[in-house]
Amino acid sequence: MKVVLKNLTKRFPNRNKKIHEDVIAVNDFSFEIPDGQLIGLLGPSGCGKSTTLNMISGLEKPTSGRIFFGDDDVTEVPAENRGVGLVFQNYALYPHLTVRNNILFPLQNLKGENRLSKEVMNQKAEEAAKMVQISEYMDRKPSELSGGQQQRVAIARALVKMPRILLLDEPLSNLDARLRLQTREELRRIQRETGITTVFVTHDQEEAMSISDMIVVMKDGILQQIGKPQEVYDHPVNLFVAKFLGTPAINVFAGSVRDGKLYMGDDAVMDVPGVADRDVHVGIRPEAFIPDENGPFKARLSRIEVMGRDTSVLSEHPAFEGRTIRSIIDSDDEVKTKDGYVLFSLKPNKVHIFDKETELVIEREAQ
């Protein structure tokens, strides 16, 4: 099921009585979610991603704009009639019911011509449980399950009526790191098996990039960039997107362009043909650094951390807009120092230049 959001805006009254302007949680948001894809809705806390999800589900009514499921305008349709499955961060299971009855609950509330026989309901519950691999826990109560198992029950309950749209609101936030990795892989598997159009809300960019067909990056209620995860990572449209995506985070420097060369401090670190002279922000991904005794980028070494397959070189530079530069290199590469400094050459495709004022990316000629 294709989902189309047209000029979606949501305003809330300001709780500060001295400020008469409304709080704009989502601002003129337009986006088409293709049928059968998993979309990661990504951004920091307070960016409007959960509000957007709530408007898609029908839990919140937009101040303006329209929502379409396929060709159907569902903007005014109540949540219970939209055919959505919703999974929350806190599981929201009924503690007094068994796993089986938690999964059955949405089917038991169907009325009229949609009502199913007990036999069919039980069959659908078993199928949903099998899909999320909790068949052996059907007679347990939620309190007898681990956090990951409870989340699987919540997913099975959302899937049991085969919704047109599956909406996941930070469903992995309460799980430990190992369980989050396992559960997100399961989510991707389930989504591919069912083919249900899915919107996955998270502030964790690693989660969104690992399982999404496309990601939508938001800030302050405004859509920043849409694209395939790797494309957005490789080609951020502005400094915010570049800084938000990537672990470790991108290294940002104050720089300038003069006569087709990129300067950081007094050193020309790279040719940038076609870029007009100006002051800029320079974003360098941690993997952009190549140890090079004759390299143009010079930084004072702080320490070296060996992390198995990778080595993390921590250094300092006067133009760096932070405290410590982190460079990730292969553990087989030798890091040589010269008078306490490390020297690198840079991978041009991993270096991004942004206008000092607008913070928009500056396009440059291919090198």
Stockholm file with secondary structure:
# STOCKHOLM 1.0

chainA/1-367         MKVVLKNLTKRFPNRNKKIHEDVIAVNDFSFEIPDGQLIGLLGPSGCGKSTTLNMISGLEKPTSGRIFFGDDDVTEVPAENRGVGLVFQNYALYPHLTVRNNILFPLQNLKGENRLSKEVMNQKAEEAAKMVQISEYMDRKPSELSGGQQQRVAIARALVKMPRILLLDEPLSNLDARLRLQTREELRRIQRETGITTVFVTHDQEEAMSISDMIVVMKDGILQQIGKPQEVYDHPVNLFVAKFLGTPAINVFAGSVRDGKLYMGDDAVMDVPGVADRDVHVGIRPEAFIPDENGPFKARLSRIEVMGRDTSVLSEHPAFEGRTIRSIIDSDDEVKTKDGYVLFSLKPNKVHIFDKETELVIEREAQ
#=GR chainA/1-367 SS CCEEEEEEEEEECCSSTTCCSCEEEEEEEEEEECTTCEEEEECSTTSSHHHHHHHHHTSSCCSEEEEEETTEECTTSCGGGSCEEEECTTCCCCTTSCHHHHHHHHHHTCCGGGCCCHHHHHHHHHHHHHHTTCGGGTTSCGGGSCHHHHHHHHHHHHHTTCCSEEEEESTTTTSCHHHHHHHHHHHHHHHHHHCCEEEEEESCHHHHHHHCSEEEEEETTEEEEEECHHHHHHSCSBHHHHHHSCSSCCEEEEEEEETTEEEETTEEEEECTTCCSEEEEEEECGGGEEECTTCSEEEEEEEEEEETTEEEEEEECTTBSSSCEEEEEETTSCCCEETTEEEEEECGGGEEEEETTTCBBCCCCCC
#=GC SS_cons         CCEEEEEEEEEECCSSTTCCSCEEEEEEEEEEECTTCEEEEECSTTSSHHHHHHHHHTSSCCSEEEEEETTEECTTSCGGGSCEEEECTTCCCCTTSCHHHHHHHHHHTCCGGGCCCHHHHHHHHHHHHHHTTCGGGTTSCGGGSCHHHHHHHHHHHHHTTCCSEEEEESTTTTSCHHHHHHHHHHHHHHHHHHCCEEEEEESCHHHHHHHCSEEEEEETTEEEEEECHHHHHHSCSBHHHHHHSCSSCCEEEEEEEETTEEEETTEEEEECTTCCSEEEEEEECGGGEEECTTCSEEEEEEEEEEETTEEEEEEECTTBSSSCEEEEEETTSCCCEETTEEEEEECGGGEEEEETTTCBBCCCCCC
//
